[in-house]
Every structure is written in structure tokens, then in C-alpha cells.
């Protein structure tokens, strides 16, 4: 059995971990902890490097050019980063986050997967199909009526994809 556990970095989404881990252990399943890194959220730092470096140096001196001994060490400016490097960094951050949750599945060692794209539902569905998962586990806000129509539901979209059964957990006490 293969179980895909979809997470978004929130405590709300993490409510699915306990039930998914129990199911995975009972079934001796292969587990994929998955988070989608949205391209629209990736920011590079291609500009501002030289200006930031000059500003850091200026902070150590008075306007008259006298060094301030108590100013502390110069904090180097962040290195300029290309979009590709920024994407790699954000994807690694997602995998690091997933790694913090992986121990809850012991003795199973989940595969940690950071997907990239702006359509979360499409990326999750594509991965689930490629890996031929037998179950998708995720949390849902449990909205109904107009709020669901307006906001949509990743869980409802996964159910609608008909890839595999979807275990939906509605966290108690979280909103």
C-alpha cells in the first residue's frame, strides 16, 4: 500500500499525521510526505547586494567617518540569489519541514517530496498518479456552503480526481 500525505506547513494540516501514521504502520505502507512549493511564493535576491553591503559598512561609522567600536561585527548582506537558487532553497526548506514530521511514522521512513508549481491540486494529483498511490491523506477545514464555493477545497478536489480514496481529517479546535 502507498499513502500520500499532503501537507502545507500549517499546524492545521499536520492534524492528519496521527491518523495517517497509524494507518501506515498497520498496513506497513510506503509513505510519501508531500508539500507543494508554489512558484509565486519564490523570491530571488538579485538586486540590492552592493547597496546593502554599503549600508552595513556605513552603520559602523559616524557621519564624520569615526569607527564605532561598540557597533559590533558587520553583518554581511545576503548573497545575491538567482530564481533557480531561491527555488532550490525553498524546496529544501519544505523537505526540512517534512523531515521534522517523518519520525512520527517510525519505523516507516517516509519519502520526503517537495513538488513545485502554482496549482497545488494539479501537482498533488500528478504525483499521486505517477506514484500510483492507494490512499491520499489530508486535512480539510470542513467548510460548507458559500465559503467552500468561494475558497475551494483541496480535499474536495482530490476526491474529485478519483485517483485513490482520500482520508480527510477535520482538525478539532483549529481554525
C-alpha positions as CSV (number, residue, x, y, z in Angstrom):
1,X,0.0,0.0,0.0
2,X,1.2,3.5,-0.8
3,X,-0.1,6.6,1.1
4,X,0.5,10.2,0.1
5,X,0.2,12.6,3.0
6,X,-0.4,16.1,1.7
7,X,0.9,18.9,4.0
8,X,1.2,22.7,3.6
9,X,3.4,23.6,6.6
10,X,0.5,24.5,8.9
11,X,-0.5,23.0,12.2
12,X,-3.9,22.6,10.8
13,X,-2.6,20.3,8.0
14,X,-0.5,18.4,10.5
15,X,-3.6,17.1,12.2
16,X,-3.6,14.3,9.5
17,X,-0.2,13.0,10.7
18,X,-1.5,10.9,13.7
19,X,-4.3,9.0,11.8
20,X,-2.1,8.6,8.7
21,X,0.8,7.3,10.7
22,X,-1.4,4.8,12.4
23,X,-2.9,3.6,9.1
24,X,0.6,3.4,7.5
25,X,2.0,1.4,10.4
26,X,-0.9,-1.0,10.5
27,X,-0.7,-1.5,6.7
28,X,3.1,-1.5,6.6
29,X,2.6,1.1,3.8
30,X,5.0,3.1,1.8
31,X,4.5,6.7,2.7
32,X,5.1,9.9,0.8
33,X,5.1,13.2,2.8
34,X,4.4,15.8,0.2
35,X,4.4,19.6,0.2
36,X,3.9,21.8,-2.9
37,X,6.2,24.8,-3.2
38,X,4.2,27.5,-5.1
39,X,6.3,29.3,-7.7
40,X,4.5,32.5,-7.0
41,X,5.9,32.4,-3.4
42,X,9.6,32.1,-4.5
43,X,11.6,35.3,-4.3
44,X,15.2,35.8,-5.5
45,X,17.5,38.5,-4.3
46,X,19.2,39.5,-7.5
47,X,19.3,43.2,-6.7
48,X,20.4,45.3,-3.7
49,X,23.6,43.4,-2.9
50,X,26.0,46.3,-3.3
51,X,23.7,48.8,-1.7
52,X,23.1,46.5,1.3
53,X,26.8,46.0,1.7
54,X,27.5,49.7,1.7
55,X,24.7,50.3,4.2
56,X,26.1,47.6,6.6
57,X,29.6,49.3,6.5
58,X,28.1,52.8,7.0
59,X,26.3,51.6,10.2
60,X,29.8,51.1,11.8
61,X,30.9,54.7,11.3
62,X,29.7,58.1,12.4
63,X,28.9,60.7,9.7
64,X,32.4,62.1,10.3
65,X,34.0,58.7,9.4
66,X,34.9,57.7,13.0
67,X,34.6,54.0,13.6
68,X,32.2,52.9,16.3
69,X,33.9,50.2,18.4
70,X,30.7,49.1,20.0
71,X,28.8,48.7,16.8
72,X,29.5,45.0,16.7
73,X,30.6,43.0,13.7
74,X,29.4,44.0,10.3
75,X,26.5,41.8,9.3
76,X,27.3,40.7,5.7
77,X,24.5,41.3,3.3
78,X,22.7,38.3,1.9
79,X,24.3,36.9,-1.2
80,X,22.5,37.6,-4.4
81,X,20.5,34.6,-5.4
82,X,19.0,33.6,-8.7
83,X,15.5,32.4,-9.1
84,X,16.7,28.8,-9.5
85,X,18.8,29.1,-6.3
86,X,15.8,30.6,-4.5
87,X,13.6,27.7,-5.7
88,X,16.2,25.1,-4.6
89,X,16.4,26.8,-1.1
90,X,12.6,26.9,-0.7
91,X,12.2,23.3,-1.8
92,X,15.0,22.3,0.7
93,X,13.1,24.2,3.4
94,X,10.0,22.2,2.5
95,X,11.9,18.9,2.7
96,X,13.5,20.0,6.1
97,X,10.0,20.7,7.4
98,X,8.8,17.3,6.2
99,X,11.8,15.7,7.9
100,X,10.6,17.1,11.2
101,X,7.4,15.1,10.8
102,X,8.9,11.9,9.4
103,X,9.7,10.4,12.8
104,X,6.1,10.1,13.7
105,X,5.8,7.3,11.1
106,X,8.7,5.2,12.6
107,X,9.6,2.5,11.9
108,X,8.4,3.5,8.4
109,X,10.8,6.0,6.7
110,X,8.6,8.2,4.5
111,X,9.9,9.7,1.3
112,X,10.1,13.5,1.6
113,X,8.8,15.2,-1.5
114,X,8.7,18.9,-2.4
115,X,6.8,19.5,-5.5
116,X,7.0,22.7,-7.5
117,X,4.1,24.5,-9.2
118,X,1.4,27.1,-8.9
119,X,-1.5,24.8,-9.0
120,X,-1.3,22.8,-5.7
121,X,-4.2,20.4,-6.7
122,X,-2.7,19.6,-10.1
123,X,0.8,18.9,-8.6
124,X,-0.7,16.7,-5.9
125,X,-2.8,14.8,-8.5
126,X,0.1,14.4,-10.9
127,X,2.3,13.0,-8.1
128,X,-0.4,10.6,-6.9
129,X,-0.9,9.3,-10.4
130,X,2.8,8.9,-11.1
131,X,3.4,7.0,-7.9
132,X,0.2,5.1,-8.2
133,X,-0.8,5.8,-4.6
134,X,-3.5,3.8,-2.9
135,X,-4.6,6.5,-0.5
136,X,-4.3,10.2,-0.1
137,X,-4.4,11.7,3.4
138,X,-5.0,15.3,4.1
139,X,-6.8,17.8,6.4
140,X,-9.8,19.9,5.5
141,X,-11.3,23.0,7.0
142,X,-14.7,21.3,6.6
143,X,-16.3,24.5,5.1
144,X,-19.7,24.2,3.6
145,X,-22.0,26.4,1.5
146,X,-20.7,29.7,0.0
147,X,-17.3,29.7,1.8
148,X,-16.5,26.4,0.2
149,X,-17.6,27.6,-3.2
150,X,-15.5,30.8,-2.9
151,X,-12.5,29.3,-1.2
152,X,-12.5,25.9,-2.8
153,X,-11.2,22.8,-1.1
154,X,-8.0,20.9,-1.9
155,X,-9.5,17.8,-0.2
156,X,-12.7,18.1,-2.4
157,X,-10.6,18.5,-5.5
158,X,-8.5,15.4,-4.6
159,X,-11.7,13.4,-4.1
160,X,-13.0,14.7,-7.5
161,X,-9.8,13.5,-9.2
162,X,-10.8,9.9,-8.4
163,X,-7.1,8.8,-8.2
164,X,-7.5,6.9,-4.9
165,X,-9.6,7.0,-1.7
166,X,-9.0,10.2,0.2
167,X,-8.8,10.2,4.0
168,X,-9.9,13.6,5.2
169,X,-9.3,14.7,8.7
170,X,-11.0,17.8,10.1
171,X,-8.9,19.0,13.0
172,X,-10.7,19.8,16.2
173,X,-10.1,23.1,17.9
174,X,-8.1,24.6,15.0
175,X,-9.4,27.2,12.6
